[in-house]
């Protein structure tokens, strides 16, 4: 069927990103940072957050589905043993 063509939008092929990293990783890092800094008063955790954001950006650029695959592997039951 060479005559059938349909446009594919780029937004359907790539995951949503926040600050260059996948949205779920950004929400997780942001929530963890707010809990540690505001709730526990650990100001030093801001430096850890910068490192986590840089690593998430690198992993997100290398493989955009990395965080989705890791989430699925964590939820996978141990039936493969």
C-alpha positions as CSV (number, residue, x, y, z in Angstrom):
1,X,0.0,0.0,0.0
2,X,2.4,2.7,-1.2
3,X,-0.4,5.2,-1.8
4,X,-1.4,5.6,1.9
5,X,0.3,8.4,3.6
6,X,-0.4,10.0,7.0
7,X,1.4,12.7,8.8
8,X,3.1,11.7,12.1
9,X,3.5,14.5,14.5
10,X,6.8,14.6,16.5
11,X,4.9,15.1,19.8
12,X,3.4,11.6,19.4
13,X,6.8,10.0,19.1
14,X,8.8,11.7,21.9
15,X,8.0,11.8,25.7
16,X,7.1,15.0,27.4
17,X,10.1,16.9,28.8
18,X,10.6,19.4,31.6
19,X,14.0,21.1,31.7
20,X,15.3,18.7,29.1
21,X,14.5,15.6,31.1
22,X,11.4,13.4,31.0
23,X,8.5,14.8,32.9
24,X,8.2,12.0,35.4
25,X,11.9,12.3,36.4
26,X,11.5,16.0,36.7
27,X,8.5,15.7,39.0
28,X,10.3,13.1,41.1
29,X,13.5,15.1,41.5
30,X,11.5,18.3,42.2
31,X,9.3,16.7,44.8
32,X,12.3,15.0,46.5
33,X,14.1,18.3,46.6
34,X,11.2,20.3,48.0
35,X,10.7,17.7,50.7
36,X,14.4,17.7,51.7
37,X,15.0,21.5,51.5
38,X,11.7,22.9,52.8
39,X,10.6,20.0,55.1
40,X,13.9,18.9,56.6
41,X,15.9,22.1,56.1
42,X,18.8,20.3,54.3
43,X,20.1,23.1,52.1
44,X,23.0,21.0,51.0
45,X,20.5,18.8,49.0
46,X,20.3,21.6,46.4
47,X,23.8,20.6,45.2
48,X,22.7,17.0,45.0
49,X,19.7,18.2,43.0
50,X,21.9,19.9,40.5
51,X,23.8,16.7,40.0
52,X,20.6,14.6,39.6
53,X,19.2,17.1,37.1
54,X,22.4,16.9,35.0
55,X,22.4,13.1,35.1
56,X,18.7,13.0,34.2
57,X,19.4,15.3,31.2
58,X,22.2,13.2,30.0
59,X,20.2,9.9,30.3
60,X,17.2,11.6,28.7
61,X,19.2,12.7,25.7
62,X,20.8,9.3,25.2
63,X,17.6,7.3,25.5
64,X,14.3,9.2,25.8
65,X,12.5,6.2,27.1
66,X,15.0,5.2,29.8
67,X,12.9,6.4,32.8
68,X,9.7,4.7,31.5
69,X,11.6,1.4,31.0
70,X,13.1,1.6,34.5
71,X,9.7,2.3,36.0
72,X,8.2,-0.7,34.2
73,X,11.1,-2.9,35.4
74,X,10.7,-1.9,39.0
75,X,7.0,-2.7,38.8
76,X,7.6,-6.1,37.1
77,X,6.9,-9.0,39.4
78,X,9.6,-11.5,40.0
79,X,8.1,-14.3,38.0
80,X,11.1,-14.5,35.7
81,X,13.3,-16.2,38.4
